[in-house]
């Protein structure tokens, strides 16, 4: 069912232009359909702030659930922001105080850029953990993306992520390893997921503290895991929300960082993302960038229009299915008239073990 444009956030207009159904508040009032309220804690850097909104809004709006979705983006202190991003947040985002007062059915927490070697040193750590604590007791299910996954596992289970010594960057093949779990029962058993990260939490560390791994890659590691109950917390290490062009735009930013001297080495291409024709074109482009940097010439522009037609999206349909399953499970739990055990052995009165919610902080 559709998203409800209950604010003038520009993302609603962008998605409407894509063909996604977006209800006005007036139209929504005339539908006798239940509302669901989903929060998005958007911690992404300025360049990806609005794109991240669209990506997660798009996945929620693609759900088959018979509900109207009200999205509630918000942010936290401790994140470096430029004037434009700050203005966007101040105008369109809700405060965490408002979120706490009005409540949510589900919560999505995005990734973020870091500036310190340890997550606990980040200026956003304390504000983020306050969101974790609140969500533990007040939100049916929390879905964490990338850095949020690493932060919550460290905060709740005492497991610190490990630096890989390189950037895991590209599109990787994955397989479902627990096909009976309701989050993945309706999805393809093998599919692709984009990754973009330097750090990893390994399967053996997750399972040691009771987390359940649902999807993994032989090359990229765990993508999808859940807390020891059914789906009280959902952990992504990959980025199923990414647009087809997200890695291309990230690659362009890294090339520009090289050209401006922010990084010494020329960036490698994302793995398994560009075909051979595009790779050849980008190798030529790399020589142009190096030469321009050496000569002090202008930055050579990379024409995306030459590359985009060669890019394939091999993850979006599966991502939509996982989100649809996640939202459907939240709906079952929050609808008091439909509360039923979802898996054998679950307590009918508390099918997701909500009384336990998130793990408490480790000593």
Secondary structure, DSSP 8 states (H G I E B T S, - for coil): --EEE-S--HHHHHHHHTT--EEEHHHHHTS---EEEEEEE----GGGHHHHHHHHHHHHHT--SSSEEEEEEE--SS----HHHHHHHHHH-B-HHHHHHH--SEEEE------SSSGGGSTTHHHHHHHHHHHHHH-SEEEEETHHHHHHHHHHH----EEEEEEEEEEEEEEES-TTSTTTTTS-SEEEEEEEEEEE--HHHHHHTT-EEEEEETTTEEEEEE-SSSSSEEEESS-TT--TTHHHHHHHHHHHHHHHTS-SS-----BTTS-HHHHHHHHHHHHHHHHHHHHT-------GGGTGGG----SHHHHHHHHHHHHHHHHHHH-GGG----STT--TTSTT-TTT-S-----
